[in-house]
Amino acid sequence: MKIGKVEGSPKEIYNFFQNNGLDISEYLEKPVPPLKPIWLIIPSIIIIVSMAVLTLFTLHSDVMTFVFVVGCGACVWLAAMLQIKFKNASATVFLLFGALLIMLVAFGVVKPIEIIQYFKDFKK
């Protein structure tokens, strides 16, 4: 067992801290419990259902706006959970903007060709 530069059996390490008047709890950190998969699955399902409702059904505009807002909220929720789980900012930002763009297409705000044209113009 090794804690920092101190190496030995658990009993030796405990005795080392006790003999030197140190509190071992000040040096040990309890590991953060891993994020349960359900926290990634729930927003993913909400996003998929929102996109399906936006593309397949024609409902009252207030209902469609509500579904869009719920879907966007789920996108932010999923991005936050991915950041907590993987701690990769570039993947989180990519997912967030990608999901929001897809939600905009599903809602009918922009057409896919407009997004492609925008990115072609952005490269120039």
MARBA-3410 file (N, C-alpha, C, O; in Angstrom, 1 decimal):
124
0.9,-1.2,0.0,0.0,0.0,0.0,0.9,1.2,0.0,2.0,1.3,0.6 ~ 0.5,2.2,-0.7,1.3,3.4,-0.8,0.4,4.7,-0.7,-0.7,4.8,-1.4 ~ 0.7,5.6,0.1,0.0,6.9,0.2,1.1,8.0,0.1,1.9,8.2,0.9 ~ 1.0,8.6,-1.1,2.0,9.7,-1.4,3.4,9.0,-1.4,3.6,8.1,-2.2 ~ 4.3,9.5,-0.6,5.7,8.9,-0.5,5.8,7.8,0.5,6.9,7.2,0.7
4.8,7.6,1.3,4.8,6.6,2.4,4.3,5.3,1.8,3.2,5.2,1.2 ~ 5.1,4.2,2.0,4.8,2.9,1.5,5.0,1.9,2.6,5.9,2.0,3.4 ~ 4.0,0.9,2.6,4.1,-0.1,3.6,2.8,-0.8,3.7,1.9,-0.5,3.0 ~ 2.7,-1.7,4.7,1.4,-2.4,5.0,0.4,-1.3,5.6,0.9,-0.3,6.1 ~ -0.8,-1.6,5.5,-1.8,-0.7,6.2,-1.5,-0.5,7.6,-1.7,0.7,8.1
-1.1,-1.5,8.3,-0.7,-1.3,9.8,0.5,-0.4,9.9,0.5,0.5,10.8 ~ 1.5,-0.5,9.1,2.7,0.3,9.2,2.3,1.8,8.9,2.8,2.7,9.5 ~ 1.5,2.0,7.9,1.1,3.3,7.5,0.3,4.0,8.6,0.5,5.1,9.0 ~ -0.6,3.2,9.2,-1.4,3.7,10.3,-0.5,4.1,11.5,-0.7,5.1,12.1 ~ 0.4,3.2,11.8,1.3,3.5,12.9,2.2,4.7,12.6,2.5,5.5,13.5
2.6,4.9,11.4,3.4,6.0,11.0,2.7,7.3,11.3,3.2,8.2,11.9 ~ 1.4,7.4,10.9,0.6,8.6,11.1,0.4,8.8,12.6,0.5,9.9,13.1 ~ 0.1,7.7,13.3,-0.2,7.8,14.8,1.1,8.3,15.5,1.0,9.1,16.4 ~ 2.3,7.7,15.2,3.5,8.0,15.9,4.0,9.5,15.6,4.6,10.1,16.4 ~ 3.6,10.0,14.5,4.0,11.4,14.1,2.9,12.4,14.4,3.0,13.6,14.1
1.8,12.0,15.1,0.7,12.9,15.5,-0.1,13.5,14.3,-0.6,14.6,14.4 ~ -0.1,12.7,13.3,-0.9,13.1,12.1,-2.2,12.5,12.0,-2.4,11.3,12.5 ~ -3.2,13.1,11.5,-4.5,12.6,11.3,-4.6,12.1,9.8,-4.6,12.8,8.9 ~ -4.7,10.8,9.7,-4.7,10.1,8.3,-5.9,10.6,7.5,-5.8,10.6,6.3 ~ -7.0,11.0,8.1,-8.2,11.4,7.4,-7.9,12.7,6.6,-8.6,13.0,5.7
-6.9,13.5,7.0,-6.6,14.7,6.4,-5.9,14.5,5.0,-5.8,15.3,4.2 ~ -5.3,13.3,4.9,-4.5,13.0,3.7,-5.3,12.1,2.7,-4.9,11.9,1.6 ~ -6.3,11.4,3.2,-7.1,10.5,2.3,-8.3,11.2,1.9,-9.0,11.8,2.7 ~ -8.7,11.0,0.6,-9.9,11.6,0.1,-10.8,10.4,-0.3,-10.3,9.4,-0.9 ~ -12.0,10.5,0.1,-13.0,9.5,-0.3,-13.3,9.6,-1.8,-13.6,10.7,-2.2
-13.2,8.6,-2.5,-13.4,8.7,-4.0,-14.9,9.1,-4.3,-15.8,8.6,-3.6 ~ -15.1,9.9,-5.3,-16.4,10.3,-5.7,-17.1,9.0,-6.3,-16.5,8.4,-7.2 ~ -18.3,8.7,-5.9,-18.9,7.6,-6.5,-19.2,7.8,-8.0,-19.5,8.9,-8.4 ~ -19.0,6.8,-8.8,-19.2,7.0,-10.3,-20.7,7.3,-10.6,-21.6,7.0,-9.9 ~ -20.8,8.1,-11.7,-22.2,8.5,-12.1,-22.9,7.3,-12.7,-22.4,6.5,-13.5
-24.1,7.1,-12.2,-24.9,5.9,-12.6,-25.4,6.2,-14.1,-25.7,7.3,-14.4 ~ -25.4,5.1,-14.9,-25.8,5.2,-16.3,-27.2,5.8,-16.5,-27.5,6.4,-17.5 ~ -28.1,5.7,-15.5,-29.4,6.2,-15.6,-29.5,7.7,-15.8,-30.4,8.2,-16.5 ~ -28.4,8.4,-15.3,-28.4,9.8,-15.4,-28.0,10.3,-16.9,-28.1,11.4,-17.2 ~ -27.5,9.3,-17.6,-27.2,9.6,-19.0,-28.4,9.1,-19.9,-28.6,9.6,-21.0
-29.0,8.0,-19.5,-30.1,7.4,-20.3,-31.3,8.3,-20.3,-31.9,8.4,-21.3 ~ -31.7,8.8,-19.1,-32.9,9.6,-19.0,-32.9,10.8,-20.0,-33.9,11.0,-20.8 ~ -31.9,11.7,-20.0,-31.9,12.8,-20.9,-31.8,12.3,-22.4,-32.4,13.0,-23.3 ~ -31.1,11.2,-22.6,-31.1,10.7,-24.0,-32.4,10.3,-24.5,-32.8,10.6,-25.6 ~ -33.2,9.7,-23.7,-34.6,9.2,-24.0,-35.4,10.5,-24.3,-36.2,10.5,-25.2
-35.3,11.5,-23.4,-36.1,12.7,-23.5,-35.8,13.4,-24.9,-36.7,13.9,-25.5 ~ -34.5,13.4,-25.2,-34.1,14.1,-26.5,-34.6,13.3,-27.7,-35.2,13.9,-28.6 ~ -34.6,12.0,-27.6,-35.1,11.2,-28.7,-36.6,11.4,-28.9,-37.1,11.5,-30.0 ~ -37.3,11.3,-27.8,-38.8,11.5,-27.8,-39.1,12.9,-28.3,-40.0,13.1,-29.1 ~ -38.4,13.9,-27.8,-38.6,15.3,-28.3,-38.4,15.4,-29.8,-39.2,16.0,-30.5
-37.3,14.9,-30.3,-37.1,14.9,-31.7,-38.1,14.2,-32.5,-38.6,14.7,-33.6 ~ -38.6,13.1,-32.0,-39.6,12.3,-32.7,-40.9,13.1,-32.7,-41.6,13.1,-33.8 ~ -41.3,13.7,-31.6,-42.6,14.4,-31.6,-42.5,15.6,-32.5,-43.4,15.9,-33.2 ~ -41.3,16.3,-32.5,-41.2,17.5,-33.4,-41.2,17.2,-34.8,-41.7,18.0,-35.6 ~ -40.7,16.1,-35.2,-40.6,15.7,-36.6,-41.8,15.0,-37.1,-42.1,15.1,-38.3
-42.4,14.2,-36.3,-43.5,13.3,-36.8,-44.9,13.8,-36.6,-45.8,13.4,-37.3 ~ -45.1,14.7,-35.7,-46.4,15.2,-35.3,-46.5,16.7,-35.6,-45.6,17.4,-35.4 ~ -47.8,17.1,-35.9,-48.0,18.5,-36.1,-49.1,18.8,-35.0,-50.3,18.6,-35.1 ~ -48.6,19.4,-33.9,-49.4,19.8,-32.8,-49.6,21.3,-32.7,-49.0,22.0,-33.5 ~ -50.3,21.8,-31.7,-50.4,23.2,-31.5,-49.1,23.8,-31.3,-48.2,23.2,-30.7
-48.9,25.0,-31.8,-47.5,25.6,-31.7,-47.0,25.8,-30.3,-45.8,25.7,-30.0 ~ -47.9,26.0,-29.3,-47.5,26.1,-27.9,-46.9,24.7,-27.4,-45.9,24.7,-26.7 ~ -47.6,23.7,-27.8,-47.1,22.3,-27.4,-45.8,22.0,-28.1,-44.9,21.5,-27.4 ~ -45.6,22.4,-29.3,-44.4,22.1,-30.0,-43.2,23.0,-29.4,-42.1,22.5,-29.3 ~ -43.5,24.2,-29.0,-42.5,25.0,-28.3,-42.1,24.4,-27.0,-40.9,24.3,-26.7
-43.1,23.9,-26.3,-42.8,23.2,-25.0,-41.9,22.0,-25.2,-41.0,21.8,-24.5 ~ -42.3,21.2,-26.2,-41.5,20.0,-26.5,-40.1,20.4,-26.9,-39.1,19.7,-26.5 ~ -39.9,21.5,-27.7,-38.6,21.9,-28.1,-37.8,22.4,-26.8,-36.6,22.0,-26.7 ~ -38.4,23.1,-26.0,-37.7,23.6,-24.8,-37.3,22.4,-23.9,-36.2,22.4,-23.3 ~ -38.2,21.5,-23.7,-37.9,20.3,-22.9,-36.7,19.5,-23.5,-35.8,19.1,-22.8
-36.7,19.4,-24.9,-35.6,18.7,-25.6,-34.3,19.5,-25.4,-33.3,18.8,-25.2 ~ -34.3,20.8,-25.5,-33.1,21.6,-25.3,-32.6,21.5,-23.9,-31.4,21.4,-23.6 ~ -33.5,21.5,-22.9,-33.1,21.3,-21.5,-32.5,19.9,-21.3,-31.5,19.8,-20.5 ~ -33.0,18.9,-22.0,-32.4,17.6,-21.9,-31.0,17.5,-22.5,-30.1,16.8,-22.0 ~ -30.8,18.3,-23.6,-29.5,18.4,-24.2,-28.5,19.0,-23.2,-27.4,18.5,-23.1
-28.9,20.1,-22.5,-28.0,20.7,-21.5,-27.8,19.7,-20.4,-26.6,19.6,-19.9 ~ -28.8,19.0,-19.9,-28.7,18.0,-18.9,-27.7,16.9,-19.3,-26.8,16.6,-18.5 ~ -27.8,16.4,-20.5,-26.9,15.3,-21.0,-25.5,15.8,-21.1,-24.6,15.1,-20.7 ~ -25.3,17.1,-21.6,-24.0,17.6,-21.7,-23.3,17.8,-20.3,-22.2,17.5,-20.1 ~ -24.1,18.2,-19.3,-23.6,18.4,-18.0,-23.2,17.0,-17.4,-22.2,16.9,-16.7
-24.0,16.0,-17.6,-23.7,14.7,-17.1,-22.5,14.1,-17.8,-21.7,13.4,-17.1 ~ -22.3,14.3,-19.0,-21.1,13.8,-19.8,-19.9,14.5,-19.2,-18.8,13.9,-19.1 ~ -20.0,15.8,-18.9,-18.8,16.5,-18.4,-18.5,16.0,-17.0,-17.3,15.8,-16.7 ~ -19.5,15.7,-16.2,-19.2,15.1,-14.9,-18.5,13.7,-15.0,-17.6,13.4,-14.3 ~ -19.1,12.9,-15.9,-18.6,11.6,-16.0,-17.2,11.5,-16.7,-16.3,10.8,-16.2
-17.0,12.2,-17.8,-15.8,12.0,-18.6,-14.8,13.2,-18.5,-13.6,13.0,-18.8 ~ -15.2,14.3,-18.0,-14.4,15.5,-17.8,-13.6,15.8,-19.1,-12.4,16.1,-19.1 ~ -14.4,15.9,-20.2,-13.8,16.2,-21.5,-14.6,17.4,-22.1,-15.7,17.2,-22.6 ~ -14.1,18.6,-22.0,-14.8,19.8,-22.3,-15.1,19.8,-23.8,-16.2,20.2,-24.2 ~ -14.2,19.4,-24.7,-14.4,19.5,-26.1,-15.6,18.5,-26.5,-16.4,18.9,-27.3
-15.6,17.3,-26.0,-16.7,16.4,-26.3,-18.0,16.9,-25.8,-19.0,16.8,-26.4 ~ -18.0,17.5,-24.6,-19.2,18.1,-24.0,-19.8,19.2,-24.9,-21.0,19.3,-25.2 ~ -18.9,20.1,-25.3,-19.4,21.2,-26.2,-19.8,20.7,-27.5,-20.8,21.2,-28.1 ~ -19.1,19.8,-28.1,-19.5,19.2,-29.4,-20.9,18.5,-29.3,-21.8,18.8,-30.1 ~ -21.1,17.8,-28.2,-22.4,17.1,-28.0,-23.5,18.2,-27.8,-24.6,18.1,-28.4
-23.3,19.2,-27.0,-24.3,20.2,-26.7,-24.7,20.9,-28.0,-25.9,21.0,-28.3 ~ -23.7,21.4,-28.8,-24.1,22.2,-30.0,-24.7,21.3,-31.0,-25.6,21.7,-31.8 ~ -24.2,20.0,-31.1,-24.7,19.1,-32.1,-26.2,18.8,-31.8,-27.0,18.8,-32.7 ~ -26.4,18.5,-30.5,-27.8,18.1,-30.1,-28.7,19.3,-30.3,-29.9,19.2,-30.8 ~ -28.3,20.5,-30.0,-29.1,21.7,-30.1,-29.4,22.0,-31.6,-30.5,22.4,-32.0
-28.4,21.8,-32.5,-28.6,22.0,-33.9,-29.6,21.0,-34.4,-30.5,21.3,-35.2 ~ -29.5,19.7,-34.0,-30.5,18.7,-34.4,-31.9,19.1,-33.9,-32.9,18.9,-34.6 ~ -32.0,19.6,-32.7,-33.3,20.0,-32.2,-33.9,21.2,-33.0,-35.1,21.2,-33.3 ~ -33.0,22.1,-33.4,-33.5,23.2,-34.3,-34.0,22.7,-35.6,-35.0,23.2,-36.2 ~ -33.3,21.7,-36.2,-33.7,21.1,-37.4,-35.1,20.4,-37.2,-36.0,20.5,-38.0
-35.2,19.6,-36.1,-36.4,18.9,-35.9,-37.6,19.9,-35.6,-38.7,19.6,-36.0 ~ -37.3,21.0,-35.0,-38.4,22.0,-34.8,-38.8,22.8,-36.0,-39.8,23.4,-36.1 ~ -37.9,22.7,-37.0,-38.2,23.4,-38.3,-37.7,24.8,-38.4,-38.0,25.5,-39.3 ~ -36.8,25.2,-37.4,-36.3,26.5,-37.4,-35.3,26.7,-38.6,-35.3,27.7,-39.2 ~ -34.4,25.7,-38.7,-33.5,25.7,-39.8,-33.6,24.4,-40.6,-34.1,23.4,-40.1
-33.1,24.5,-41.8,-33.1,23.3,-42.7,-31.6,22.8,-42.7,-30.7,23.5,-42.5 ~ -31.5,21.4,-42.8,-30.1,20.9,-42.8,-29.2,21.5,-43.9,-28.0,21.7,-43.6 ~ -29.7,21.9,-45.0,-28.9,22.5,-46.0,-28.4,23.9,-45.6,-27.3,24.2,-46.0 ~ -29.2,24.6,-44.8,-28.7,25.9,-44.3,-27.6,25.7,-43.3,-26.6,26.5,-43.3 ~ -27.6,24.6,-42.5,-26.5,24.4,-41.6,-25.2,24.1,-42.3,-24.2,24.5,-42.0
-25.4,23.2,-43.3,-24.2,22.8,-44.2,-23.6,24.1,-44.8,-22.4,24.3,-44.9 ~ -24.5,24.9,-45.4,-24.1,26.1,-46.1,-23.4,27.1,-45.1,-22.4,27.7,-45.4 ~ -23.9,27.2,-43.9,-23.3,28.1,-42.9,-21.9,27.6,-42.6,-21.0,28.4,-42.5 ~ -21.7,26.3,-42.4,-20.4,25.8,-42.0,-19.4,25.9,-43.2,-18.2,26.1,-43.0 ~ -19.9,25.8,-44.4,-19.1,26.0,-45.6,-18.6,27.4,-45.7,-17.4,27.7,-45.9
-19.5,28.4,-45.4,-19.1,29.8,-45.4,-18.2,30.1,-44.2,-17.4,31.0,-44.3 ~ -18.4,29.4,-43.1,-17.6,29.7,-41.9,-16.2,29.3,-42.1,-15.3,29.9,-41.6 ~ -15.9,28.2,-42.9,-14.6,27.7,-43.2,-13.8,28.8,-44.0,-12.6,28.9,-43.9 ~ -14.5,29.5,-44.9,-13.8,30.4,-45.8,-13.3,31.6,-45.1,-12.7,32.5,-45.7
END
